[in-house]
Amino acid sequence: MSRYWSSLALVVIGVIWAVGGVVTAITGGDEPGSPMLWAVLGLVAVVAGVASYVVRSRRDA
């Protein structure tokens, strides 16, 4: 299980970025940068984390 911590961390960070970007975009906050950019980067991080998990689990099988 310890081999999967980096994948889990990437998914968690991606979810935080995505949710923060979407909430900021909806509420119209004055955060620096584009909120939708953070949402997209978060989504990319989640996909990368899931892909990393799948590749590692297949390699271990």
Gaussian input, Z-matrix of N, CA and C with variables (Angstrom, degrees):
# hf/3-21g

backbone

0 1
 N
 C     1     B1
 C     2     B2     1     A1
 N     3     B3     2     A2     1     D1
 C     4     B4     3     A3     2     D2
 C     5     B5     4     A4     3     D3
 N     6     B6     5     A5     4     D4
 C     7     B7     6     A6     5     D5
 C     8     B8     7     A7     6     D6
 N     9     B9     8     A8     7     D7
 C    10    B10     9     A9     8     D8
 C    11    B11    10    A10     9     D9
 N    12    B12    11    A11    10    D10
 C    13    B13    12    A12    11    D11
 C    14    B14    13    A13    12    D12
 N    15    B15    14    A14    13    D13
 C    16    B16    15    A15    14    D14
 C    17    B17    16    A16    15    D15
 N    18    B18    17    A17    16    D16
 C    19    B19    18    A18    17    D17
 C    20    B20    19    A19    18    D18
 N    21    B21    20    A20    19    D19
 C    22    B22    21    A21    20    D20
 C    23    B23    22    A22    21    D21
 N    24    B24    23    A23    22    D22
 C    25    B25    24    A24    23    D23
 C    26    B26    25    A25    24    D24
 N    27    B27    26    A26    25    D25
 C    28    B28    27    A27    26    D26
 C    29    B29    28    A28    27    D27
 N    30    B30    29    A29    28    D28
 C    31    B31    30    A30    29    D29
 C    32    B32    31    A31    30    D30
 N    33    B33    32    A32    31    D31
 C    34    B34    33    A33    32    D32
 C    35    B35    34    A34    33    D33
 N    36    B36    35    A35    34    D34
 C    37    B37    36    A36    35    D35
 C    38    B38    37    A37    36    D36
 N    39    B39    38    A38    37    D37
 C    40    B40    39    A39    38    D38
 C    41    B41    40    A40    39    D39
 N    42    B42    41    A41    40    D40
 C    43    B43    42    A42    41    D41
 C    44    B44    43    A43    42    D42
 N    45    B45    44    A44    43    D43
 C    46    B46    45    A45    44    D44
 C    47    B47    46    A46    45    D45
 N    48    B48    47    A47    46    D46
 C    49    B49    48    A48    47    D47
 C    50    B50    49    A49    48    D48
 N    51    B51    50    A50    49    D49
 C    52    B52    51    A51    50    D50
 C    53    B53    52    A52    51    D51
 N    54    B54    53    A53    52    D52
 C    55    B55    54    A54    53    D53
 C    56    B56    55    A55    54    D54
 N    57    B57    56    A56    55    D55
 C    58    B58    57    A57    56    D56
 C    59    B59    58    A58    57    D57
 N    60    B60    59    A59    58    D58
 C    61    B61    60    A60    59    D59
 C    62    B62    61    A61    60    D60
 N    63    B63    62    A62    61    D61
 C    64    B64    63    A63    62    D62
 C    65    B65    64    A64    63    D63
 N    66    B66    65    A65    64    D64
 C    67    B67    66    A66    65    D65
 C    68    B68    67    A67    66    D66
 N    69    B69    68    A68    67    D67
 C    70    B70    69    A69    68    D68
 C    71    B71    70    A70    69    D69
 N    72    B72    71    A71    70    D70
 C    73    B73    72    A72    71    D71
 C    74    B74    73    A73    72    D72
 N    75    B75    74    A74    73    D73
 C    76    B76    75    A75    74    D74
 C    77    B77    76    A76    75    D75
 N    78    B78    77    A77    76    D76
 C    79    B79    78    A78    77    D77
 C    80    B80    79    A79    78    D78
 N    81    B81    80    A80    79    D79
 C    82    B82    81    A81    80    D80
 C    83    B83    82    A82    81    D81
 N    84    B84    83    A83    82    D82
 C    85    B85    84    A84    83    D83
 C    86    B86    85    A85    84    D84
 N    87    B87    86    A86    85    D85
 C    88    B88    87    A87    86    D86
 C    89    B89    88    A88    87    D87
 N    90    B90    89    A89    88    D88
 C    91    B91    90    A90    89    D89
 C    92    B92    91    A91    90    D90
 N    93    B93    92    A92    91    D91
 C    94    B94    93    A93    92    D92
 C    95    B95    94    A94    93    D93
 N    96    B96    95    A95    94    D94
 C    97    B97    96    A96    95    D95
 C    98    B98    97    A97    96    D96
 N    99    B99    98    A98    97    D97
 C   100   B100    99    A99    98    D98
 C   101   B101   100   A100    99    D99
 N   102   B102   101   A101   100   D100
 C   103   B103   102   A102   101   D101
 C   104   B104   103   A103   102   D102
 N   105   B105   104   A104   103   D103
 C   106   B106   105   A105   104   D104
 C   107   B107   106   A106   105   D105
 N   108   B108   107   A107   106   D106
 C   109   B109   108   A108   107   D107
 C   110   B110   109   A109   108   D108
 N   111   B111   110   A110   109   D109
 C   112   B112   111   A111   110   D110
 C   113   B113   112   A112   111   D111
 N   114   B114   113   A113   112   D112
 C   115   B115   114   A114   113   D113
 C   116   B116   115   A115   114   D114
 N   117   B117   116   A116   115   D115
 C   118   B118   117   A117   116   D116
 C   119   B119   118   A118   117   D117
 N   120   B120   119   A119   118   D118
 C   121   B121   120   A120   119   D119
 C   122   B122   121   A121   120   D120
 N   123   B123   122   A122   121   D121
 C   124   B124   123   A123   122   D122
 C   125   B125   124   A124   123   D123
 N   126   B126   125   A125   124   D124
 C   127   B127   126   A126   125   D125
 C   128   B128   127   A127   126   D126
 N   129   B129   128   A128   127   D127
 C   130   B130   129   A129   128   D128
 C   131   B131   130   A130   129   D129
 N   132   B132   131   A131   130   D130
 C   133   B133   132   A132   131   D131
 C   134   B134   133   A133   132   D132
 N   135   B135   134   A134   133   D133
 C   136   B136   135   A135   134   D134
 C   137   B137   136   A136   135   D135
 N   138   B138   137   A137   136   D136
 C   139   B139   138   A138   137   D137
 C   140   B140   139   A139   138   D138
 N   141   B141   140   A140   139   D139
 C   142   B142   141   A141   140   D140
 C   143   B143   142   A142   141   D141
 N   144   B144   143   A143   142   D142
 C   145   B145   144   A144   143   D143
 C   146   B146   145   A145   144   D144
 N   147   B147   146   A146   145   D145
 C   148   B148   147   A147   146   D146
 C   149   B149   148   A148   147   D147
 N   150   B150   149   A149   148   D148
 C   151   B151   150   A150   149   D149
 C   152   B152   151   A151   150   D150
 N   153   B153   152   A152   151   D151
 C   154   B154   153   A153   152   D152
 C   155   B155   154   A154   153   D153
 N   156   B156   155   A155   154   D154
 C   157   B157   156   A156   155   D155
 C   158   B158   157   A157   156   D156
 N   159   B159   158   A158   157   D157
 C   160   B160   159   A159   158   D158
 C   161   B161   160   A160   159   D159
 N   162   B162   161   A161   160   D160
 C   163   B163   162   A162   161   D161
 C   164   B164   163   A163   162   D162
 N   165   B165   164   A164   163   D163
 C   166   B166   165   A165   164   D164
 C   167   B167   166   A166   165   D165
 N   168   B168   167   A167   166   D166
 C   169   B169   168   A168   167   D167
 C   170   B170   169   A169   168   D168
 N   171   B171   170   A170   169   D169
 C   172   B172   171   A171   170   D170
 C   173   B173   172   A172   171   D171
 N   174   B174   173   A173   172   D172
 C   175   B175   174   A174   173   D173
 C   176   B176   175   A175   174   D174
 N   177   B177   176   A176   175   D175
 C   178   B178   177   A177   176   D176
 C   179   B179   178   A178   177   D177
 N   180   B180   179   A179   178   D178
 C   181   B181   180   A180   179   D179
 C   182   B182   181   A181   180   D180

   B1=1.4593
   B2=1.5298
   B3=1.3169
   B4=1.4584
   B5=1.5315
   B6=1.3205
   B7=1.4621
   B8=1.5220
   B9=1.3202
   B10=1.4577
   B11=1.5238
   B12=1.3195
   B13=1.4593
   B14=1.5306
   B15=1.3116
   B16=1.4657
   B17=1.5326
   B18=1.3226
   B19=1.4654
   B20=1.5228
   B21=1.3256
   B22=1.4641
   B23=1.5249
   B24=1.3313
   B25=1.4614
   B26=1.5285
   B27=1.3081
   B28=1.4616
   B29=1.5249
   B30=1.3235
   B31=1.4639
   B32=1.5284
   B33=1.3244
   B34=1.4634
   B35=1.5271
   B36=1.3234
   B37=1.4663
   B38=1.5270
   B39=1.3256
   B40=1.4600
   B41=1.5091
   B42=1.3222
   B43=1.4711
   B44=1.5237
   B45=1.3215
   B46=1.4700
   B47=1.5226
   B48=1.3283
   B49=1.4667
   B50=1.5277
   B51=1.3340
   B52=1.4593
   B53=1.5199
   B54=1.3152
   B55=1.4715
   B56=1.5218
   B57=1.3301
   B58=1.4623
   B59=1.5188
   B60=1.3138
   B61=1.4650
   B62=1.5119
   B63=1.3280
   B64=1.4658
   B65=1.5267
   B66=1.3261
   B67=1.4716
   B68=1.5172
   B69=1.3265
   B70=1.4649
   B71=1.5222
   B72=1.3263
   B73=1.4635
   B74=1.5230
   B75=1.3239
   B76=1.4674
   B77=1.5250
   B78=1.3288
   B79=1.4611
   B80=1.5204
   B81=1.3215
   B82=1.4637
   B83=1.5121
   B84=1.3187
   B85=1.4615
   B86=1.5207
   B87=1.3236
   B88=1.4650
   B89=1.5210
   B90=1.3101
   B91=1.4595
   B92=1.5271
   B93=1.3295
   B94=1.4719
   B95=1.5265
   B96=1.3003
   B97=1.4631
   B98=1.5185
   B99=1.2840
   B100=1.4555
   B101=1.5270
   B102=1.3422
   B103=1.4686
   B104=1.5249
   B105=1.3102
   B106=1.4630
   B107=1.5240
   B108=1.3253
   B109=1.4633
   B110=1.5285
   B111=1.3371
   B112=1.4679
   B113=1.5206
   B114=1.3270
   B115=1.4629
   B116=1.5270
   B117=1.3226
   B118=1.4644
   B119=1.5280
   B120=1.3301
   B121=1.4644
   B122=1.5267
   B123=1.3185
   B124=1.4553
   B125=1.5119
   B126=1.3162
   B127=1.4650
   B128=1.5283
   B129=1.3157
   B130=1.4658
   B131=1.5339
   B132=1.3261
   B133=1.4666
   B134=1.5233
   B135=1.3275
   B136=1.4686
   B137=1.5223
   B138=1.3133
   B139=1.4711
   B140=1.5274
   B141=1.3298
   B142=1.4655
   B143=1.5217
   B144=1.3168
   B145=1.4596
   B146=1.5163
   B147=1.3190
   B148=1.4713
   B149=1.5262
   B150=1.3196
   B151=1.4637
   B152=1.5256
   B153=1.3135
   B154=1.4593
   B155=1.5239
   B156=1.3133
   B157=1.4623
   B158=1.5305
   B159=1.3326
   B160=1.4619
   B161=1.5237
   B162=1.3250
   B163=1.4578
   B164=1.5263
   B165=1.3329
   B166=1.4684
   B167=1.5176
   B168=1.3208
   B169=1.4627
   B170=1.5308
   B171=1.3164
   B172=1.4723
   B173=1.5213
   B174=1.3083
   B175=1.4528
   B176=1.5287
   B177=1.3285
   B178=1.4609
   B179=1.5148
   B180=1.3343
   B181=1.4597
   B182=1.5157
   A1=111.50
   A2=116.83
   A3=119.29
   A4=112.16
   A5=117.06
   A6=119.48
   A7=111.94
   A8=116.94
   A9=120.97
   A10=113.21
   A11=118.67
   A12=120.49
   A13=112.26
   A14=117.94
   A15=119.66
   A16=110.75
   A17=116.91
   A18=119.90
   A19=110.44
   A20=116.21
   A21=120.37
   A22=110.80
   A23=116.81
   A24=120.48
   A25=111.16
   A26=117.05
   A27=121.00
   A28=110.92
   A29=116.99
   A30=120.84
   A31=110.12
   A32=117.92
   A33=121.35
   A34=110.79
   A35=116.97
   A36=120.50
   A37=110.26
   A38=116.71
   A39=120.29
   A40=112.59
   A41=116.92
   A42=120.29
   A43=110.35
   A44=117.07
   A45=119.89
   A46=110.48
   A47=117.38
   A48=120.70
   A49=110.81
   A50=116.79
   A51=120.29
   A52=111.06
   A53=116.66
   A54=119.77
   A55=110.37
   A56=116.82
   A57=119.95
   A58=112.23
   A59=117.34
   A60=120.44
   A61=112.54
   A62=116.57
   A63=120.03
   A64=110.84
   A65=116.62
   A66=119.73
   A67=110.59
   A68=116.96
   A69=120.41
   A70=111.01
   A71=117.48
   A72=120.32
   A73=110.75
   A74=117.20
   A75=120.46
   A76=111.03
   A77=116.74
   A78=119.94
   A79=112.82
   A80=117.24
   A81=120.35
   A82=112.83
   A83=116.98
   A84=121.04
   A85=112.20
   A86=115.56
   A87=121.76
   A88=111.65
   A89=117.22
   A90=121.54
   A91=109.59
   A92=116.71
   A93=118.49
   A94=111.13
   A95=116.02
   A96=120.75
   A97=111.57
   A98=114.83
   A99=120.83
   A100=109.92
   A101=117.72
   A102=119.84
   A103=112.60
   A104=117.09
   A105=118.98
   A106=111.15
   A107=117.50
   A108=120.24
   A109=109.57
   A110=117.32
   A111=120.67
   A112=110.87
   A113=117.20
   A114=120.46
   A115=110.28
   A116=117.07
   A117=120.87
   A118=110.43
   A119=117.48
   A120=120.27
   A121=110.85
   A122=116.78
   A123=120.37
   A124=111.91
   A125=116.09
   A126=120.57
   A127=110.52
   A128=116.76
   A129=120.70
   A130=110.18
   A131=117.34
   A132=120.67
   A133=111.30
   A134=117.35
   A135=120.39
   A136=110.10
   A137=117.24
   A138=120.70
   A139=110.36
   A140=117.34
   A141=120.37
   A142=111.27
   A143=117.66
   A144=120.85
   A145=112.19
   A146=116.77
   A147=120.74
   A148=110.21
   A149=116.94
   A150=120.32
   A151=110.83
   A152=117.01
   A153=120.97
   A154=110.95
   A155=116.75
   A156=120.93
   A157=111.24
   A158=116.35
   A159=120.57
   A160=110.40
   A161=117.35
   A162=120.44
   A163=110.86
   A164=116.95
   A165=120.03
   A166=111.68
   A167=117.33
   A168=119.30
   A169=111.26
   A170=117.16
   A171=119.96
   A172=110.58
   A173=116.79
   A174=120.98
   A175=110.53
   A176=117.68
   A177=122.11
   A178=112.59
   A179=117.69
   A180=120.27
   A181=112.99
   D1=-28.95
   D2=-175.67
   D3=-65.28
   D4=-19.26
   D5=179.59
   D6=-73.83
   D7=-15.52
   D8=-174.22
   D9=-98.83
   D10=0.68
   D11=-177.73
   D12=-62.52
   D13=-38.15
   D14=-179.26
   D15=-67.06
   D16=-36.05
   D17=177.03
   D18=-66.39
   D19=-43.11
   D20=178.86
   D21=-64.08
   D22=-41.50
   D23=179.00
   D24=-62.44
   D25=-40.22
   D26=179.01
   D27=-64.54
   D28=-39.86
   D29=177.91
   D30=-65.64
   D31=-44.48
   D32=-178.72
   D33=-63.67
   D34=-45.61
   D35=178.55
   D36=-62.20
   D37=-41.93
   D38=178.95
   D39=-62.38
   D40=-40.99
   D41=178.53
   D42=-64.40
   D43=-42.33
   D44=178.95
   D45=-62.29
   D46=-45.70
   D47=178.74
   D48=-61.42
   D49=-46.35
   D50=-176.25
   D51=-64.57
   D52=-46.76
   D53=-179.39
   D54=-64.40
   D55=-43.30
   D56=178.28
   D57=-61.46
   D58=-41.13
   D59=178.73
   D60=-66.25
   D61=-41.80
   D62=-179.97
   D63=-67.38
   D64=-43.98
   D65=179.82
   D66=-62.84
   D67=-42.94
   D68=178.61
   D69=-64.58
   D70=-39.16
   D71=179.12
   D72=-66.17
   D73=-39.08
   D74=-178.46
   D75=-71.55
   D76=-43.43
   D77=-176.71
   D78=-81.51
   D79=-13.13
   D80=177.90
   D81=73.27
   D82=35.39
   D83=-179.95
   D84=-65.37
   D85=161.64
   D86=-178.67
   D87=-98.13
   D88=41.28
   D89=179.02
   D90=-73.20
   D91=149.58
   D92=177.59
   D93=-69.84
   D94=144.30
   D95=-179.93
   D96=83.43
   D97=172.78
   D98=-178.92
   D99=-84.33
   D100=124.29
   D101=178.86
   D102=-62.03
   D103=-34.56
   D104=179.98
   D105=-70.37
   D106=-27.42
   D107=174.28
   D108=-62.29
   D109=-43.50
   D110=177.90
   D111=-64.05
   D112=-38.22
   D113=178.60
   D114=-63.90
   D115=-43.61
   D116=-179.80
   D117=-67.80
   D118=-42.76
   D119=177.72
   D120=-62.56
   D121=-37.47
   D122=176.54
   D123=-63.89
   D124=-42.89
   D125=178.10
   D126=-62.91
   D127=-41.57
   D128=178.05
   D129=-63.00
   D130=-40.57
   D131=178.77
   D132=-64.74
   D133=-39.65
   D134=177.77
   D135=-63.77
   D136=-46.25
   D137=179.32
   D138=-61.72
   D139=-41.83
   D140=178.81
   D141=-64.78
   D142=-39.35
   D143=178.18
   D144=-65.11
   D145=-43.35
   D146=178.38
   D147=-65.34
   D148=-42.85
   D149=178.66
   D150=-63.05
   D151=-40.40
   D152=177.58
   D153=-62.18
   D154=-42.38
   D155=177.89
   D156=-61.89
   D157=-44.90
   D158=-178.67
   D159=-63.38
   D160=-44.68
   D161=-179.42
   D162=-63.17
   D163=-43.03
   D164=-179.99
   D165=-66.93
   D166=-39.45
   D167=-178.89
   D168=-69.14
   D169=-35.20
   D170=177.04
   D171=-69.93
   D172=-35.75
   D173=179.41
   D174=-67.74
   D175=-33.49
   D176=-179.78
   D177=-77.49
   D178=-20.96
   D179=-175.24
   D180=-73.96

